[in-house]
Amino acid sequence: MRATENDRIIIRGKTDSTPDRHGTIREVRGPEGEPPYLVSFDDGHETLVFPGTDFVVEHTH
């Protein structure tokens, strides 16, 4: 997985009752666009993310 700063991300909810989480990648800490990513979520929470299979990157161009 590769991403750049300002790409949007979605972390899919694990169940129907768990909503998806949306955010913006603020910093890419891995080599050549690889994880981990510092993500600022739309709810204001900011954290370091190591993506799993439920993680989708929407690239900005």
C-alpha positions in Angstrom: 0.0 0.0 0.0 1.3 3.5 -0.9 -0.1 6.9 -0.1 0.9 10.5 0.0 0.1 13.4 2.3 -3.5 14.7 1.9 -4.8 11.4 0.5 -8.2 10.6 2.0 -8.7 7.3 3.8 -11.6 5.1 4.8 -11.5 2.4 7.5 -14.5 0.2 6.9 -16.6 -0.7 9.9 -16.4 -4.4 10.9 -20.2 -4.8 11.3 -23.3 -3.2 10.0 -23.7 -1.2 13.2 -20.1 0.1 13.1 -19.8 3.1 10.9 -16.9 3.7 8.5 -14.2 6.1 9.7 -12.9 8.8 7.3 -9.8 10.9 7.5 -6.9 12.6 5.9 -3.3 11.4 5.8 -1.2 14.2 7.4 2.2 12.4 7.3 3.7 9.3 5.7 6.3 7.8 7.9 7.3 4.7 5.9 9.7 4.7 3.0 8.3 5.5 -0.5 4.7 6.1 0.6 4.4 3.0 2.8 2.8 2.9 6.3 2.6 3.9 9.0 0.5 7.0 8.4 -0.4 9.9 10.7 -4.1 10.3 10.1 -6.4 13.2 11.1 -9.9 11.7 11.3 -13.0 13.8 10.5 -14.1 13.6 14.1 -10.9 15.5 15.1 -9.0 12.5 16.4 -5.4 12.1 15.2 -3.4 8.9 15.4 -0.7 6.8 13.8 -2.3 4.1 11.6 -0.9 0.8 10.5 -3.5 -0.2 7.9 -5.2 -3.6 7.7 -7.4 -5.1 5.1 -10.3 -2.8 6.0 -8.3 0.3 4.9 -8.9 2.1 1.6 -6.9 5.0 0.3 -8.5 7.6 -2.0 -5.6 9.3 -3.8 -5.7 13.0 -4.4 -4.3 14.3 -7.6 
